Amino acid sequence: MTNNQILINEICIKMMSCKEKINGNVVPQSSVINAVVLYIATCVCDDNGNQPENAKAIELFKQIADTLNDETRLCFLNSIVNELRYPNSHTFFFCIILLRLFAESKHAIQE
């Protein structure tokens, strides 16, 4: 995991700039966002349940979510939700990520 803000910004720019056309609408390319989410999770989730790495990953997910624009952030969160499948370490990890992202969000929920 990294604290390099330049690298995080570069990742976010790539996610925001990758677009695909679906039903005539241009939307963020979900395959790129899914790949980033899954890559971070596979780097963190191991059989040992390494807690300090999880704290770094949570911070990384928060930084990415705070940097993305609204449309890409929605796809990013949707990608995390899509990983909630079976009861295993990845599901637990993503559940914790979602809870922390919503609990510590800097973005107000619009009604």
N, C-alpha and C positions, 0 to 999 in steps of 0.2 A: 504494500500500500504506500501511497505517496502523499506528502503534504505540499508537493510542487503545484502551486496555483496556476502556473503557466501551462503545465500539462493538463490539468483539470479543465482549464478554459479551452484548450485545443480539442479535447475530447468533446466538450459541450458544443463547440462550433461545428465539429464534424457531424454530431448527431442532429443539430438544427439545420445544417445545410443539405443533408441527404434527404431528398424528397421523392415521393412516388405519387402517381396519379391513380386514384381509386374512384370509380364512378364519376369521373369528371372533376373531382376535387383533388387538389394538391395537398398532401399530408406528409408528416415526417415518416421516413422509411422505418417501419417497425422492425425489420430484420437487423438493422444496424443497432438500434436501441436494445433489442433483445440480446444481441451478441455482447454488448457492453455489460449489461446486467448479469448475464450468465457467466461471463469471464471473471468479473469481480467476485461472484459467489464461489466459483470453483477455485479461485486463488485463496479464498478465506476458509471455506468449509472443508475441513478435513476430519478424519476419524478421531482426532485427539480433542476436538472441541476447544481450540485455542482461544481463550477469552480476550487477551489483549489484541489479537488480530481482529476480532469481531468489533471491538471499540473503534479501531482504525477504519474498518470497513463502513461502520455506521456513519462516521464522520465524513468519509468519502462520498457516500450516497447523499448525505445532507448537502455537501458542497456542490455536487452535481445538480441536485434538485433546485438549489437556490440560484444556480447560474443559468439554467435553461429558461427559455421563454415559456409562456403558458401552454401553448399547443404541444410542444415537445415534452414539457414536464408531465402533461396528462398521459402521453404515450409511455413515458418513462415509468410512471406509477402503475399504469396498466400492465406493463411488462413485468413489474415486480409482483403484482397480483396474479398474473398468469403462472407464476412459479409456485403458487400455493396449491399443491396437488395432493401429494401423499404424505402421511406422517413419517417424516424423516428429518435429518439434520438441516437440509436445505429449506424445507418448509418452515421449520422453527426459526431459522436465520431470517428468512424473508418476512415472517410474521413480526419479529422483533424490529426489523428495518422499517416496516410500514408503521408500526406503532410509534416508533421514535420520530419518524419523518412528520407524522401528523401532530404529535405532541409538541415538537420543537420547531414547527413551521414558522417562517418569517412572513409567509404570504397569507393574507386574510381570506377567509372563505366568503365569496360573494353570494348574496342571496338573490 
